[in-house]
Amino acid sequence: MQRGKFITFEGGEGAGKTTQARLLVEHLRSLGIDVIQTREPGGSPGAEEIRNIVVAGDAGRWSPRTETLLMYAARSDHLERTIRPALDAGKWVVCDRFADSSRVYQGAGGGAPESLIEALDAAIVAEDQPDLTLVFDLPVEVGLERAFGRGLFESRFESKGLAFHEKLREGFLDVARCHPERCVVIDATGELEVVSERLWSAVSERLL
């Protein structure tokens, strides 16, 4: 059986990733592709429990190093219980955030050592890197305004201030520059349908 494809969505707050991931899943299913949608942190019962302690509380509750360890503990369970079984069964997996969010939120934004993140990634993600990572990019002020306007702020990460979110934007763009073989930057400005067209163009060109 041919292994499924693994697509991840990355980007800052308010970029529209979750909505676009849902629309992509619907489109893939309309083409007869067996696909599951998942998220991080979370995506499996154990990982969802870790999510509850990671996203709650004040902004300084966890150090970047501790956050990194918690995120990779959740990611390990997510891979074991959800992602790998689906891919091995030939299903496509669409995931709202994955390892690049650790590189950016805990690394570029928080200051956790890159060596720690990459060592954990090599041990836990290993060969299960995404086939395609869609990096949603838009000005930080626009993303935060969208998130505030829709009441999307659910966690301590959104309360870390404008400078932190500027670091996140640059961090995601840097990931895309360093990994052009799997990353495509999606301009997340504009109407929903326009962004969907940009996304589908990248998916069809890279994977279909």
N, C-alpha and C positions, 0 to 999 in steps of 0.2 A: 504494500500500500504506500502511495506517495504521501510524504509528510506534508502537513498543512502549512500555510503561510502565517507568519507572526507580524502583525502591524501594531506599532505603538504610537500614541498621541502624546506630544509634549508641548510645553509652553507655559507662560505665566498665567496669572489669575485673570478671569474674565475673557479669555481668548476664544471661548466657544467650543472647546475641545469635546466636552461631553455630548453636546447636541450633535456635532458633526460626526462623532463616533457612532452615535445611534443611527444617523442617516446613512452612514456608510454600511453599517450592518444590514439595514433594510435593503439597500441597493444590492449588496452581494447576495443576499437571500433571494432577491427577485431574479438573479441570474442562475439560481440553483446551487449556489455555493453553501455548504454547511459551515456555519460560522457561529462562534460564541463571543459575547461581549463581556469584558471584565474590567477591573480597575485596581489601582494601587494608591496608597496602601490599602490592602484588602484583597478581595477576590477569592478567598477560601475562608471557611469558618475560623480557623486559627489566625489567619492574617487579619480578618475583620476585628478580632479581639485585640490584636496588637494596635490596629488603627485607632481603636477607641481610646487607648492611652497615649498615643502619639499626637493626635490632633487636638486633644483637650488641654485646658489649663492655660496659664499665662505664657507669653512669648519666650521667657527664659527658663521654662520648666526643665528642658533637657539641653545638655551641651550638644554641639554639632557632632562630636564623636559618638555620644550615646545615641543620638538620633540615627546616625548612620547604622549602628549595630542593630537598633530596633527595626529600621526599614529593611535591612537585609535578612533579619529573622523572619519578618512577614513575607518578604520576597521568596525566601526558601520554601516556605509552606505553600505559597501561591503557585510556584513552579511545580512542586511535587504533586499537589492535589488538583490543580486546575489546568495550568498551561501545558505541561508536558503530555499528560494523558490526551488532551484534545488534539495537539499537534500530531502525536503518534497515531491517533485514530483518523488522520487525514483532514481534520477540521481546521478552518482558519480561526485565528484568535485576534480580536481587536481589543487592545488594552489602553485604557485611559490612564496614562503615566506608567513609567517603568523605571529602569535603572538610571536613565539620564536625569531623572528628577533627583536622584540621590547625588549625582555628580554636580548638579546645579544648586539645589536647595541646601544640602548639607555641605557641599564642597565650595563652589564659587560664591554662594551667598553666605554660608555659615562659617567657612574656614576650616572644615574638617580636612585632614591631610588627603591629598590625591592618592598617595601611596596606599592608604588604608582602604579607600573606596575601590581602587582598581584591584587590590588583593582580594577583597571580598567578592568583587564581581567575577574575577577569574575562578574563584572557588565555588561560588553559588550559581551564577548564571552560566558560566563556562561556555559551551558551544550553543546554548540556546539564546543567542543574540537575535534581536528582531531582524526580519527580512527587510522591513521598511519602517522608518521612523519619520513621522510627520510633525515638524516643529512649527507650531502656530505662533506667528509673530505679529505684534501690534504695539503701538506706543503704550508705555506703562500707565499713563494717566487715563487713557481710553479703557484699558482693561480693568483698572480699579473702579472707574466710574460705572462700568457695566456690572461689575460684581456687586458694588454697593446698591446700585439701582434695582437689581433683581434679588437682593437679599441672599446672595450666594455665600457670604462669608460664614463658614462653619467652624473654622479652626484657628489655632494660635498662629499659624503661618501668615495669615493675611494681616495680622496686627503688627508686623515687624517694620513697617514704615516704607516710605518711598525709596530711600537709598537702597534698601534691601531688594526691593522689586526691580530696580534698575540693574543691580548686579545679576538678578535672575535672567533678565532679558539678554544681557550680554553673555551670560553663561550658556544659555541655550543656543545662541547664534554661534558661539565658539565650538560647542559640541558638533553642530552641523558642519562647520568648516573642517573640523578634525576627522569627521566620519562621512565624507561625501558618498561613499559606497552604499550607505543605507539611509542617509538623512536627506529629506527635502524640506526646505523652508516654505511654509504656506503663508501668504499674506492674509492675515485674519481680519483686515479691515473690509468694510463694505457689507452688502446685504447677504443674508444667509445663503441664498441660492448661488450667488457669485462665488462665495468661499467654497461651497460644495463642489462647484465646477472645477475650481483650482485643485481641490483635493482629489477629485475623481481622475483628473488628468494625470496627476502624479501616480496614483495607484495603478491605473490602467497601463501607463507607460512602463512602470517598474516591475509589475507583477503579472500583467495579463498580455 
